[in-house]
Amino acid sequence: MLLEINNVCKTYRGGVKANDNVSLSIAKGEVFGLLGPNGAGKTTLINQIIGLAMPNSGSITINGVDVVANPGYARQACSFLSQTQAPITGLTTFQAIDLVGRIRGGKKADVHRRAMELIEKLEMGEWQKTMGLTISGGVRRLVAFCMAAVTPGEIVILDEPTNDIDPLRRRALWQEVQELARQGSAVLLVTHNVLEAERVVDRLAIIDEGKVRGMGTLASLKEDEGDAMRLELTLEPGKAAPALPDYLQQPVIINRRIVGRVSPADIPTAIDWARGLKGDGTIEEFSLGPATLEDIYIRLVKNPDEAEPSGEVM
């Protein structure tokens, strides 16, 4: 494996455990998702990978090199898109992308070509010569992604890469994420948006309260859901949740949404119940389908409402 994290623990003052015995590995050419709500310990783990924080115990290696002892190697091996906006106030979008690509060791002609390619694919041409001070937050996010991708590291770390980006360019960005993996980089995607993650990751780990709650491919994680189907109901605005039947297993209410599992034998009864709620105006709509990554996430994470998917994806 290219990146190996073994039994990493990080405790802050006051005894708060940001990471509690975290172990995972990522291979070259893989898109690996790290999912969890805000405060789960994802960003702390990333900071330890790139040498901005040190674990209290455990090991982190890249290509077999101990990057806790040698953080400089991690910074050479990794390119990084952080949650915070990149400081590009005094540069045009092209200049920012080009500068970082050359700092990371790319040849001038190669960096120029790649920067223009990314600008074209992400439909950023109208801002190519625009100073960073005047562009929107979504465009700044796209520029920051390009800065991480123009001369990619062996590991490309993307921390919430689609924040503030419109749906059409978000789709193009995910295509570029997958292209980075096809070209040989390991991509570590850090997000709390499970809908996006389900579409792009090869494997994933779900982390909550500093612990890895589940890890594997989406198919392997879904095996634990058994043959039960997913029933989701959306309440009409202002309506209270109805009394839930016993056959609705592991129900979770998140804002206006009610999500639960229904065994095959109870499906006809559940559909009749949902139709009745729609008929009397309690719910706006309902759907029945196979288990999703969101169902797994809700089952494993203590506070799934903190990771409520927002906006259109892909």
C-alpha positions in Angstrom: 0.0 0.0 0.0 1.2 3.5 -0.7 -0.2 5.1 2.5 -0.3 3.0 5.7 -1.8 4.4 8.9 -1.5 2.1 11.9 -3.2 2.5 15.3 -2.9 6.3 15.2 -4.1 8.1 18.4 -4.3 11.9 18.9 -5.5 13.4 22.2 -5.8 17.1 22.8 -5.6 19.0 26.0 -8.6 18.2 28.2 -8.6 14.5 27.1 -10.5 14.9 23.9 -9.6 12.1 21.5 -9.5 13.4 18.0 -8.2 10.0 16.7 -8.7 6.8 18.6 -6.6 3.9 17.3 -7.2 4.7 13.6 -5.9 2.2 11.0 -6.3 2.3 7.2 -4.4 2.0 4.0 -4.7 3.4 0.5 -3.3 2.0 -2.7 -1.9 3.8 -5.8 -4.7 4.5 -8.3 -7.4 4.3 -5.6 -10.1 6.9 -4.6 -10.5 6.3 -0.9 -13.3 8.2 1.0 -13.0 9.3 4.6 -16.5 10.1 5.7 -17.8 11.5 9.0 -19.6 14.4 10.6 -18.0 17.6 11.6 -15.7 17.0 14.5 -15.2 13.3 13.8 -11.4 13.6 13.5 -11.0 13.6 9.8 -9.1 16.9 9.5 -6.8 16.0 12.4 -5.9 12.8 10.7 -5.1 14.6 7.4 -2.9 17.1 9.3 -1.0 14.2 10.7 -0.5 12.7 7.3 1.0 15.9 5.9 3.1 16.7 9.0 1.1 19.6 10.4 0.3 17.7 13.6 1.9 14.7 15.4 0.0 11.7 16.7 0.5 10.7 20.3 1.0 7.1 19.2 0.9 4.9 16.1 2.6 5.2 12.8 2.0 6.8 9.3 4.1 5.7 6.4 4.2 6.7 2.7 6.1 4.4 0.4 7.5 2.8 3.6 8.9 6.2 4.8 7.9 7.2 8.4 6.4 10.6 7.8 5.9 11.3 11.5 9.7 11.4 11.8 10.2 12.8 8.3 7.3 15.2 7.6 9.2 16.8 4.7 8.8 13.7 2.7 5.0 13.8 3.2 4.8 17.3 1.9 6.7 16.2 -1.2 4.6 13.1 -1.7 1.2 14.8 -1.1 -0.7 17.6 -2.8 -3.4 19.0 -0.7 -6.7 20.9 -1.0 -7.7 22.2 2.5 -11.1 23.2 3.7 -10.0 26.8 3.9 -9.8 28.9 0.8 -6.4 29.3 -0.9 -4.7 32.7 -0.5 -4.7 33.9 -4.1 -5.6 37.5 -3.7 -2.7 39.0 -5.6 -2.8 36.5 -8.5 -5.0 35.6 -11.4 -6.5 32.2 -11.4 -4.1 31.0 -14.1 -1.1 32.5 -12.2 -2.1 30.7 -9.0 -2.4 27.3 -10.6 0.7 27.8 -12.7 2.8 29.0 -9.7 1.9 26.0 -7.5 2.5 23.5 -10.3 6.0 24.9 -10.8 6.7 25.0 -7.0 5.9 21.4 -6.9 8.5 20.6 -9.5 6.6 20.6 -12.7 8.3 21.7 -15.9 7.1 25.1 -17.2 5.6 23.8 -20.5 3.9 20.8 -18.8 2.5 22.9 -16.0 1.2 25.5 -18.5 -0.5 22.8 -20.6 -2.0 21.1 -17.6 -3.3 24.3 -16.1 -5.0 25.2 -19.4 -6.5 21.7 -19.6 -8.0 22.0 -16.1 -9.3 25.4 -16.7 -11.0 24.2 -19.9 -12.4 21.0 -18.4 -13.8 22.9 -15.3 -15.2 25.6 -17.6 -13.2 28.4 -15.8 -12.0 30.2 -19.0 -13.9 33.4 -18.2 -12.0 33.8 -15.0 -8.6 32.8 -16.3 -7.2 36.3 -16.1 -9.3 37.5 -13.2 -7.6 38.4 -10.0 -8.4 36.1 -7.0 -9.7 39.0 -5.0 -12.7 39.5 -7.2 -13.9 35.9 -7.9 -16.6 34.0 -6.0 -16.1 31.4 -3.3 -17.1 28.6 -5.6 -14.6 29.7 -8.3 -11.9 30.0 -5.6 -12.6 26.5 -4.6 -12.2 25.3 -8.2 -8.9 27.2 -8.4 -7.7 25.5 -5.2 -8.6 22.1 -6.7 -6.6 22.9 -9.8 -3.7 23.9 -7.6 -3.7 20.5 -6.0 -4.2 18.7 -9.3 -1.9 20.6 -11.7 1.2 18.7 -10.6 -0.4 16.0 -8.4 1.5 14.2 -5.7 1.6 10.5 -5.3 -1.2 11.2 -2.8 -3.8 13.8 -3.6 -5.7 14.9 -0.5 -9.0 16.7 -1.0 -10.8 18.0 2.1 -14.4 18.9 1.2 -13.5 19.7 -2.4 -17.0 20.6 -3.7 -18.0 23.2 -1.1 -19.7 26.2 -2.8 -19.3 24.7 -6.3 -22.3 24.7 -8.7 -23.7 21.3 -9.7 -22.4 21.3 -13.3 -18.8 22.1 -12.4 -19.1 19.7 -9.5 -19.8 16.9 -12.0 -16.7 17.9 -14.0 -14.6 18.1 -10.8 -15.5 14.5 -9.9 -14.5 13.4 -13.3 -11.1 15.0 -12.8 -10.8 13.3 -9.4 -11.3 9.9 -11.0 -8.8 10.9 -13.7 -6.2 11.6 -11.1 -6.6 8.1 -9.8 -6.4 6.6 -13.4 -3.1 8.5 -13.8 -1.7 6.7 -10.8 -2.2 9.0 -7.8 -3.9 7.8 -4.6 -6.8 10.1 -3.9 -7.9 10.6 -0.3 -11.3 12.3 -0.4 -12.4 13.8 2.9 -16.1 14.6 3.1 -19.3 14.5 5.0 -21.5 14.3 1.9 -22.3 10.7 1.5 -24.2 11.1 -1.7 -21.1 12.4 -3.5 -18.9 9.8 -1.9 -21.1 6.9 -3.1 -20.5 7.9 -6.7 -16.7 8.2 -6.8 -14.9 6.2 -4.1 -13.4 2.7 -4.6 -13.2 2.1 -0.8 -14.1 4.2 2.2 -13.9 4.5 5.9 -16.6 5.9 8.1 -15.2 7.8 11.1 -17.0 9.2 14.1 -15.7 10.4 17.5 -12.2 9.6 16.3 -12.9 5.9 15.7 -13.3 4.0 12.4 -16.8 2.7 12.5 -16.8 0.8 9.2 -14.4 0.3 6.3 -14.4 -1.5 2.9 -16.0 -1.3 -0.5 -19.6 0.0 -0.8 -20.7 -3.5 -1.7 -19.0 -5.1 1.4 -20.5 -2.5 3.7 -24.0 -3.0 2.2 -23.8 -6.7 3.0 -24.4 -5.9 6.7 -27.8 -4.3 5.7 -29.2 -7.8 4.7 -32.2 -8.0 2.4 -34.2 -5.3 4.1 -35.3 -2.4 1.8 -34.9 1.3 2.5 -38.1 3.3 3.1 -37.8 7.1 3.0 -40.6 9.6 3.7 -40.5 13.4 3.3 -42.8 15.3 5.6 -44.9 18.2 4.3 -43.5 21.5 5.6 -44.8 22.2 9.1 -46.1 18.6 9.7 -45.1 16.6 12.7 -43.7 13.1 12.3 -46.4 10.4 12.5 -46.4 7.5 14.9 -44.0 5.0 13.4 -45.0 1.3 13.0 -43.0 -1.5 14.6 -42.0 -3.0 11.3 -40.1 0.2 10.4 -36.7 -0.9 11.6 -34.0 1.5 12.9 -35.9 4.6 12.0 -34.1 7.9 11.9 -35.7 11.4 11.6 -33.5 14.1 10.1 -35.2 17.4 9.6 -38.2 16.6 7.3 -36.9 13.1 6.4 -37.8 9.8 7.9 -35.6 6.9 6.9 -36.0 3.3 8.0 -35.6 -0.3 6.9 -38.4 -2.7 6.0 -38.1 -6.5 5.7 -39.4 -8.1 2.5 -42.5 -9.5 4.2 -43.6 -6.1 5.5 -43.2 -4.2 2.2 -46.9 -4.3 1.1 -48.0 -3.1 4.5 -45.4 -0.3 4.5 -46.4 0.9 1.1 -50.0 1.1 2.1 -49.0 3.0 5.2 -47.0 5.5 3.3 -49.7 6.0 0.7 -52.1 6.7 3.5 -49.8 9.4 4.9 -49.5 10.9 1.5 -53.2 10.9 1.0 -53.9 12.7 4.2 -51.2 15.3 3.6 -48.7 14.2 6.3 -45.9 13.5 3.8 -44.9 15.0 0.6 -43.5 11.9 -1.0 -42.0 8.5 -0.2 -39.6 6.1 -1.9 -38.6 2.4 -1.4 -35.3 1.0 -2.7 -32.2 -0.9 -1.8 -29.8 0.2 0.9 -27.5 3.1 0.2 -24.3 4.4 1.7 -26.4 6.9 3.6 -28.2 4.0 5.3 -24.9 2.6 6.4 -23.7 6.0 7.5 -26.8 6.6 9.6 -26.5 3.2 11.2 -22.8 3.8 12.2 -22.6 7.5 13.0 -23.8 8.9 16.3 -25.0 12.3 14.9 -26.0 11.8 11.2 -27.9 15.1 11.2 -24.5 16.9 11.2 -23.8 15.4 7.8 -27.1 16.0 6.1 -26.4 16.0 2.3 -27.1 19.4 0.8 -27.8 20.5 -2.7 -27.7 18.6 -6.0 -24.8 16.3 -6.6 -23.1 15.0 -9.7 
